[in-house]
Amino acid sequence: MNELIGRSKTHKAALQFVLTIGVVSFFADFTYEGSRSITGPLLAVLGASATVVGIVSGLGELLGYGLRLVSGPLSGRTGKFWPITLFGYFVQMLSVPALALVNTWPQAALLILAERIGKAIRNPPRDVMLSHAAKEIGYGWGFGVHEALDQTGALVGPLLVALVLSFRHQYRQAYAALLVPALLALFLLVLARWRYPRPEELGPKSPPSTETKGLRRPFWLYMTGAALAAAGFADFSLIAYHFEKANIIPQGWIPVFYSIAMAASGLGSLSFGRLFDRAGIRILIPLTLSAALFAPLVFLGGFGLSLAGVALWGIGMGVQESIIPAAVATMVPVGKRASAYGIFTGSYGVFWFLGSALMGFLYTVSLIGLIAFCMAAEICAIPFFFVVYRLEDRRRREV
């Protein structure tokens, strides 16, 4: 009986931690996704070309993921998960409202990159802390609940930006308004640090790992598939740039479209997180295939088809932000998790950058070529996910 009561308390504490970090992410995404919904149009207004937008957004993702090769192993070696997480959040949250002060596109580009750097610093240690709690309540469900709160903020932030633009018609005021959720995110994060100083105690105790070699083959295959999916997944900055330049939708509707994408992402995270806990990595196969359809819809369609394409893009983003990191936690022992997240997301970011830079170039040359590249990269990821599923399924049967 005492063991059951103790397990119930642990389960409750783990869920509360996931919800607490989820609320932090709500305000964080409120801030930086509100910003990202208009970075493409902002750069366009400041005189940047489509190639510049592609390179800036791609380089941002490269830094946002590539630097996790440093922050992941560093947090794993030092055990300083909270200090590194706090530092990253402060860099990220303060970079966004500073965009209200820029006058040229290079200035804007530097702050856009600083925001991505902050995210790179804080994500691996935060995900490791989340993984401890998620093990208690289910990896898919834990990361899915967190991502749903995360994406709810990503839905509300662009709506606030759209509201400000509808009254003020200036990007400067929209970025200034994002200072409020940024400060709330930082306040709640400090509060979470005080309340949950040792998140590793929230999950069930794991037996010491007997693995002495490097990361297993399924991890590397999975990383390859995820990297291909990232390469073919256009950043919303390029999509918004297309909407602005091609006059597909009115300017004030661009952040609304982004909010719709984030709503689709959040709902997908919850439902697909549950499915992941039951079915495993194989659910990535149909989800990746459906996400590939976003490209022809957003780059060739009118208002209605672009809206459908943005919704599919949002579902794909939810999968990449929740199920993909949740699956990593199932493939590596706890002691290697921080390094694994750093390596995985670092490689992921390199391919996102290469894909984004190429898509920015293709946009100026051929929309058909851009669409073909997006769909081909996504489809090529599917065989890797299938092989990993078979290998992991065989391993579970042998245990």
Summary of the structure (lengths in Angstrom):
residues: 399
radius of gyration: 20.1
end to end distance: 29.1
largest distance: 68.3
contacts: 1568
relative contact order: 0.17
helix: 87%
strand: 0%
